[in-house]
């Protein structure tokens, strides 16, 4: 399976979860799917049978409301029986509608935004001091960058030269209540992050070759790396792309069938 086929499978399982559970956040799940696919297919060191192995690379999904994509990726990689995803969002299921560490392969519970990067800094700093060689990755949403805790963490990571840390900003330009540049403009984002003394890489977050190349450049400059991944909310489904309502909506039966058809055609 190629990383692109892996991404397609992630989307299909994510669609099934949100449709059955009548839940939200499929747009934000789709915008980060290609990044997740490359991470788990080509980049990260892990063993699904030993999800807590000490030398594993860590991925922290700070934008925890978009958990369906990560659940799907982990299930497809064998961290648990993928059939269990059918319980997503049901009473008593461990597959909550915001990411939970009770699922094998999930490092932290998240959903209250602005926490993941601070935790990732602590993990990366601890690894540095112990002489451990694993890498720590953290995915945040662009709207989540409104949280002041992220900017404190950016300062700390640069101060400690955490070149084992990689932040990925899913820059799909739409947050919960509108366009990011209208709610609270992040620009000039590249220049701000460089001013915080991070190694900044800007890519098309749906181009697997660019994504892989960016991950291969982590740590080369002796400072933490941030990847600004320009993405599209609802990527791959025509009626979802760049539409604010798909931050919240769940596809009905007709929309689900149409979305599956479009994803399968990719």
C-alpha positions as CSV (number, residue, x, y, z in Angstrom):
1,X,0.0,0.0,0.0
2,X,1.4,3.4,-1.0
3,X,1.0,6.4,1.3
4,X,-1.6,7.8,-1.1
5,X,-3.7,4.6,-0.9
6,X,-3.2,4.7,2.9
7,X,-4.6,8.2,3.0
8,X,-7.6,7.1,0.9
9,X,-8.3,4.3,3.4
10,X,-8.0,6.7,6.3
11,X,-10.6,8.9,4.7
12,X,-13.0,6.1,4.1
13,X,-12.9,4.9,7.7
14,X,-13.2,8.4,9.0
15,X,-16.3,9.0,6.9
16,X,-17.8,5.8,8.2
17,X,-17.2,6.8,11.8
18,X,-18.7,10.3,11.6
19,X,-21.7,9.1,9.5
20,X,-22.6,6.2,11.9
21,X,-22.1,8.3,15.0
22,X,-23.7,11.5,13.6
23,X,-20.6,13.3,14.8
24,X,-18.5,16.3,13.6
25,X,-15.1,17.5,12.4
26,X,-14.7,15.5,9.2
27,X,-13.5,18.6,7.4
28,X,-10.5,19.0,9.7
29,X,-9.8,15.3,9.7
30,X,-9.5,15.3,5.9
31,X,-7.2,18.4,5.9
32,X,-4.6,16.5,7.9
33,X,-5.0,13.0,6.5
34,X,-2.1,13.3,4.0
35,X,0.3,14.4,6.7
36,X,-0.8,11.5,8.9
37,X,-0.5,9.0,6.1
38,X,3.1,10.0,5.3
39,X,4.0,10.0,9.0
40,X,2.8,6.5,9.7
41,X,3.7,5.0,6.3
42,X,7.1,6.5,5.7
43,X,8.5,8.5,8.6
44,X,7.7,7.4,12.2
45,X,9.4,4.6,14.1
46,X,6.9,2.5,16.0
47,X,5.7,-1.1,16.7
48,X,2.0,-1.5,16.7
49,X,2.3,-4.6,18.9
50,X,4.2,-2.6,21.5
51,X,2.6,0.9,21.5
52,X,4.4,2.0,24.6
53,X,7.9,0.9,23.5
54,X,10.4,3.3,25.0
55,X,12.2,4.2,21.7
56,X,9.1,4.9,19.7
57,X,8.5,8.2,17.9
58,X,5.7,10.1,19.5
59,X,2.8,11.8,17.7
60,X,0.6,14.2,19.7
61,X,-2.6,15.2,18.1
62,X,-3.4,18.5,19.8
63,X,-6.4,19.2,17.5
64,X,-8.1,16.3,19.2
65,X,-11.6,17.0,17.8
66,X,-10.3,15.5,14.5
67,X,-9.5,12.2,16.0
68,X,-11.2,10.0,13.4
69,X,-8.3,10.3,11.0
70,X,-5.8,9.2,13.7
71,X,-8.0,6.4,14.9
72,X,-8.3,5.2,11.3
73,X,-4.5,5.4,10.7
74,X,-3.8,3.4,13.9
75,X,-6.4,0.8,13.1
76,X,-5.1,0.3,9.6
77,X,-1.5,-0.1,11.0
78,X,-2.7,-2.8,13.4
79,X,-2.6,-1.1,16.8
80,X,-6.1,-2.6,17.5
81,X,-8.8,-4.6,15.6
82,X,-10.0,-2.1,13.1
83,X,-13.5,-3.5,13.3
84,X,-13.7,-1.8,16.8
85,X,-13.9,1.6,15.0
86,X,-17.6,0.8,14.4
87,X,-18.1,1.6,18.1
88,X,-16.8,5.1,17.6
89,X,-19.0,7.6,19.5
90,X,-21.2,5.0,21.1
91,X,-22.0,4.8,24.8
92,X,-19.3,2.8,26.5
93,X,-16.8,2.8,23.6
94,X,-13.2,3.7,24.2
95,X,-13.3,5.6,20.8
96,X,-14.5,8.9,22.1
97,X,-15.3,11.8,19.7
98,X,-12.3,13.7,21.0
99,X,-9.0,11.9,21.1
100,X,-8.3,9.7,24.1
101,X,-5.1,8.0,25.3
102,X,-7.1,4.9,26.2
103,X,-6.8,3.9,22.6
104,X,-3.5,2.1,21.8
105,X,-1.1,4.3,19.9
106,X,-2.6,7.6,21.2
107,X,-0.2,9.5,23.3
108,X,-2.5,12.1,25.0
109,X,-6.1,12.9,25.4
110,X,-6.9,16.3,23.8
111,X,-9.7,18.5,22.6
112,X,-9.3,21.5,24.9
113,X,-7.0,23.3,22.4
114,X,-3.5,24.7,23.1
115,X,-2.1,21.9,25.2
116,X,-0.4,19.5,22.8
117,X,2.7,21.5,21.9
118,X,3.5,22.2,25.6
119,X,3.3,18.5,26.3
120,X,5.4,17.7,23.3
121,X,8.1,20.2,24.4
122,X,8.3,18.4,27.8
123,X,8.6,15.0,26.1
124,X,11.3,16.3,23.7
125,X,13.2,18.0,26.5
126,X,13.1,14.9,28.6
127,X,14.4,12.8,25.7
128,X,17.3,15.3,25.2
129,X,18.3,15.1,28.8
130,X,18.2,11.3,28.9
131,X,20.1,10.9,25.7
132,X,17.2,9.2,23.9
133,X,16.9,9.4,20.2
134,X,13.2,9.3,19.3
135,X,11.4,12.2,17.7
136,X,8.3,14.0,18.9
137,X,5.7,15.3,16.4
138,X,2.7,17.5,17.3
139,X,-0.1,18.4,15.0
140,X,-2.1,21.6,15.8
141,X,-4.8,23.4,13.9
142,X,-4.4,26.9,12.5
143,X,-7.2,28.2,14.7
144,X,-5.5,26.6,17.7
145,X,-2.6,28.9,17.1
146,X,-4.7,31.6,18.7
147,X,-3.9,30.0,22.0
148,X,-1.2,31.9,23.9
149,X,0.1,28.6,25.4
150,X,1.4,27.7,21.9
151,X,3.6,30.8,21.7
152,X,5.0,30.1,25.2
153,X,5.9,26.6,24.0
154,X,7.5,28.0,20.9
155,X,9.8,30.1,23.0
156,X,10.7,27.3,25.3
157,X,11.5,24.8,22.5
158,X,13.8,27.3,20.7
159,X,15.5,28.2,24.0
160,X,16.3,24.5,24.7
161,X,17.2,23.8,21.0
162,X,14.8,20.9,20.7
163,X,15.9,19.7,17.3
164,X,14.1,16.4,18.1
165,X,10.7,18.2,18.0
166,X,8.5,18.9,14.9
167,X,5.4,21.0,15.0
168,X,2.9,20.6,12.1
169,X,0.4,23.4,11.6
170,X,-2.6,22.2,9.7
171,X,-3.2,25.5,7.9
172,X,-6.6,24.9,6.2
173,X,-7.5,28.6,6.7
174,X,-10.9,27.9,8.4
175,X,-11.5,27.6,12.2
176,X,-14.7,27.0,14.1
177,X,-16.3,30.3,13.6
178,X,-14.9,31.6,10.3
179,X,-11.8,32.2,8.2
180,X,-8.6,32.3,10.3
181,X,-7.5,35.6,8.8
182,X,-10.8,37.1,9.9
183,X,-11.1,35.6,13.4
184,X,-7.5,36.4,14.4
185,X,-5.0,36.8,11.6
186,X,-1.9,34.7,11.9
187,X,0.1,36.3,9.1
188,X,2.9,36.8,8.6
189,X,3.1,33.3,10.1
190,X,6.4,32.2,8.5
191,X,8.2,35.3,9.6
192,X,6.8,35.1,13.1
193,X,7.9,31.5,13.5
194,X,11.4,32.3,12.2
195,X,11.5,35.2,14.7
196,X,10.9,32.6,17.4
197,X,14.0,30.9,16.2
198,X,12.4,27.8,14.7
199,X,13.4,26.0,11.4
200,X,10.4,26.8,9.3
201,X,9.4,24.7,6.3
202,X,6.3,25.7,4.2
203,X,4.7,23.0,2.0
204,X,1.5,21.9,0.2
205,X,0.1,19.7,2.9
206,X,-1.5,17.3,0.3
207,X,1.6,16.7,-1.7
208,X,3.1,13.5,-0.4
209,X,6.5,14.2,-1.9
210,X,6.7,17.6,-0.3
211,X,5.5,16.2,3.0
212,X,8.1,13.4,3.1
213,X,10.9,15.8,2.1
214,X,9.9,18.2,4.9
215,X,10.1,15.4,7.5
216,X,13.5,14.3,6.2
217,X,14.8,17.8,7.0
218,X,14.0,17.8,10.7
219,X,16.8,18.6,13.0
220,X,19.3,19.7,10.4
221,X,19.7,23.2,11.8
222,X,20.1,22.4,15.5
223,X,16.7,23.9,16.3
224,X,13.0,22.7,16.5
225,X,11.3,22.4,13.2
226,X,7.8,23.7,12.3
227,X,6.1,22.6,9.1
228,X,3.4,25.0,7.8
229,X,1.2,22.6,5.9
230,X,-1.1,24.5,3.5
231,X,-4.2,22.4,3.4
232,X,-7.9,22.4,2.3
233,X,-10.6,21.7,4.8
234,X,-12.6,18.7,3.6
235,X,-10.0,17.9,1.0
236,X,-11.1,15.4,-1.6
237,X,-14.9,15.8,-1.3
238,X,-16.3,18.5,-3.6
239,X,-19.1,19.7,-1.4
240,X,-16.9,19.8,1.8
241,X,-13.9,21.6,0.5
242,X,-13.3,25.0,2.0
243,X,-16.8,25.0,3.6
244,X,-17.0,26.2,7.2
245,X,-20.1,24.1,7.9
246,X,-18.1,20.9,7.6
247,X,-16.3,21.8,10.8
248,X,-19.5,20.7,12.4
249,X,-21.8,18.8,10.0
250,X,-22.2,15.0,9.7
251,X,-22.9,13.6,6.3
252,X,-26.4,12.2,5.8
253,X,-26.9,9.0,3.9
254,X,-26.9,10.7,0.5
255,X,-23.9,12.8,1.3
256,X,-22.0,9.8,2.7
257,X,-22.5,7.8,-0.5
258,X,-21.4,10.7,-2.6
259,X,-18.3,11.3,-0.4
260,X,-17.3,7.7,-0.5
261,X,-17.7,7.7,-4.3
262,X,-15.4,10.8,-4.6
263,X,-12.8,9.4,-2.2
264,X,-12.7,6.1,-4.0
265,X,-12.1,7.9,-7.3
266,X,-8.9,9.5,-6.0
